[in-house]
Amino acid sequence: MESLTLDRKQILEFQQNRDPYLMIDYAKEVIPGVSSKGYKEFKENEWFFKVHWKNDPNVPGMLQIESLIQMCALSILALPGNKGKVVYLVSANNLKFVKKILPGNRLEIDTKILSFKRGIANCEGIGKVGNELACKAEFNLILPEEIKKYNLNN
């Protein structure tokens, strides 16, 4: 399949997160069903910098992981027939936070779908600031609409 490049407006067409919870700004390369790469610019006026922490503002760890998840979800949502559908996180493992992400930093995000069967995706992602690893995780995403097709109890 052909890769896609998505600006913020186009990202909003594919997935349902909205400000202030939209944690990706630009997708440089989305290969449907395979991978997504892009970034999030953390501006100084982000809502969480006021509360995490007052004298040491930085991006909360779980919002870093949410950036990875949202970027990876684009790989699923870019598959034919999935645009605009809901994708849920069901588990996250082997989370690692290596470097603080500060106001003004750009988080470069690189995600992969390791497998995607019957609406369940096994994924991994890394986030870098500059060339330094900032965070990484393994996680599972589900596409509930796809899973319903395999529910024999309906």
Secondary structure per residue as TSV (DSSP state, phi and psi in degrees):
chain	resnum	aa	ss	phi	psi
A	1	M	-	360.0	150.8
A	2	E	-	-74.7	143.3
A	3	S	-	-80.6	156.6
A	4	L	E	-118.0	152.3
A	5	T	E	-119.0	129.6
A	6	L	E	-127.4	125.4
A	7	D	-	-83.8	179.8
A	8	R	H	-57.2	-44.2
A	9	K	H	-62.0	-41.8
A	10	Q	H	-70.1	-35.9
A	11	I	H	-57.5	-41.0
A	12	L	H	-64.2	-24.2
A	13	E	H	-74.1	-29.9
A	14	F	H	-87.3	-38.8
A	15	Q	-	-128.6	165.9
A	16	Q	-	-100.1	-3.1
A	17	N	-	-67.5	142.9
A	18	R	-	-132.0	163.6
A	19	D	T	-59.2	141.7
A	20	P	T	-89.4	10.1
A	21	Y	S	-97.4	1.6
A	22	L	-	-74.3	116.4
A	23	M	-	-109.5	19.6
A	24	I	-	-137.2	144.9
A	25	D	-	-109.1	-34.3
A	26	Y	E	-153.5	135.9
A	27	A	E	-110.6	110.1
A	28	K	E	-72.1	-36.4
A	29	E	E	-152.6	114.2
A	30	V	E	-115.8	115.9
A	31	I	E	-104.7	106.9
A	32	P	T	-51.1	128.0
A	33	G	T	76.6	1.2
A	34	V	T	-124.3	-60.1
A	35	S	E	-162.6	164.2
A	36	S	E	-145.7	139.7
A	37	K	E	-132.5	144.4
A	38	G	E	179.2	-153.6
A	39	Y	E	-154.6	165.3
A	40	K	E	-131.0	125.0
A	41	E	E	-91.2	120.6
A	42	F	-	-93.7	98.7
A	43	K	-	-75.8	156.1
A	44	E	T	-64.1	-21.4
A	45	N	T	-95.4	13.7
A	46	E	-	-57.7	141.2
A	47	W	G	-57.7	-34.0
A	48	F	G	-80.9	-18.6
A	49	F	G	-65.8	-26.3
A	50	K	G	-69.9	-24.3
A	51	V	T	-119.1	-5.2
A	52	H	S	-135.5	88.1
A	53	W	-	-110.3	155.0
A	54	K	T	-52.2	-47.8
A	55	N	T	-100.1	5.8
A	56	D	S	-152.1	62.3
A	57	P	-	-63.1	131.7
A	58	N	-	-155.7	164.0
A	59	V	-	-75.5	123.9
A	60	P	-	-57.0	142.9
A	61	G	H	-54.0	-43.7
A	62	M	H	-70.7	-25.2
A	63	L	H	-74.5	-29.6
A	64	Q	H	-62.1	-46.4
A	65	I	H	-65.4	-37.6
A	66	E	H	-60.3	-36.0
A	67	S	H	-60.6	-43.6
A	68	L	H	-62.7	-44.6
A	69	I	H	-63.4	-46.8
A	70	Q	H	-63.0	-38.6
A	71	M	H	-65.6	-45.5
A	72	C	H	-64.8	-37.3
A	73	A	H	-57.7	-30.0
A	74	L	H	-59.2	-32.6
A	75	S	H	-63.0	-35.2
A	76	I	H	-78.5	-44.0
A	77	L	H	-70.7	-17.7
A	78	A	T	-84.1	-8.2
A	79	L	S	-68.5	147.5
A	80	P	T	-51.1	129.3
A	81	G	T	86.1	-2.2
A	82	N	-	-103.0	-8.5
A	83	K	T	-54.6	125.1
A	84	G	T	84.7	-3.1
A	85	K	-	-75.1	168.6
A	86	V	-	-89.7	135.8
A	87	V	-	-123.9	131.9
A	88	Y	E	-114.3	145.9
A	89	L	E	-82.5	130.9
A	90	V	E	-115.8	-20.5
A	91	S	E	-161.7	154.3
A	92	A	E	-140.8	133.4
A	93	N	E	-134.7	161.5
A	94	N	E	50.0	46.2
A	95	L	E	-71.0	138.6
A	96	K	E	-140.1	128.5
A	97	F	E	-117.9	113.5
A	98	V	-	-107.9	-34.3
A	99	K	S	-137.1	136.7
A	100	K	-	-63.8	140.8
A	101	I	-	-106.4	121.0
A	102	L	-	-108.7	163.2
A	103	P	T	-53.5	134.0
A	104	G	T	93.1	-12.3
A	105	N	-	-76.9	151.6
A	106	R	E	-109.0	124.9
A	107	L	E	-93.1	113.4
A	108	E	E	-85.4	126.2
A	109	I	E	-116.0	133.7
A	110	D	E	-134.1	116.2
A	111	T	E	-126.7	154.9
A	112	K	E	-138.7	145.1
A	113	I	E	-96.4	116.6
A	114	L	E	-79.4	-35.8
A	115	S	E	-156.7	150.7
A	116	F	E	-147.2	105.8
A	117	K	E	-137.4	133.8
A	118	R	T	52.3	35.6
A	119	G	T	86.1	6.4
A	120	I	E	-117.5	124.3
A	121	A	E	-113.7	131.5
A	122	N	E	-100.1	122.4
A	123	C	E	-133.7	165.3
A	124	E	E	-145.6	153.3
A	125	G	E	-151.8	153.1
A	126	I	E	-131.8	151.0
A	127	G	E	-126.7	135.1
A	128	K	E	-126.4	146.1
A	129	V	E	-113.9	119.5
A	130	G	T	65.2	-130.8
A	131	N	T	-105.0	12.7
A	132	E	E	-101.8	134.8
A	133	L	E	-60.5	129.1
A	134	A	E	-107.8	-41.6
A	135	C	E	-156.8	159.9
A	136	K	E	-157.3	159.3
A	137	A	E	-163.5	157.5
A	138	E	E	-111.9	141.3
A	139	F	E	-155.3	159.9
A	140	N	E	-116.0	132.8
A	141	L	E	-116.9	149.5
A	142	I	E	-126.5	149.5
A	143	L	-	-110.5	93.0
A	144	P	H	-54.3	-37.2
A	145	E	H	-61.7	-34.5
A	146	E	H	-74.8	-41.0
A	147	I	H	-60.5	-37.7
A	148	K	G	-57.1	-29.6
A	149	K	G	-63.2	-24.6
A	150	Y	G	-104.2	2.6
A	151	N	-	-80.0	109.2
A	152	L	T	-80.5	-8.5
A	153	N	T	-90.3	4.8
A	154	N	-	-74.5	360.0
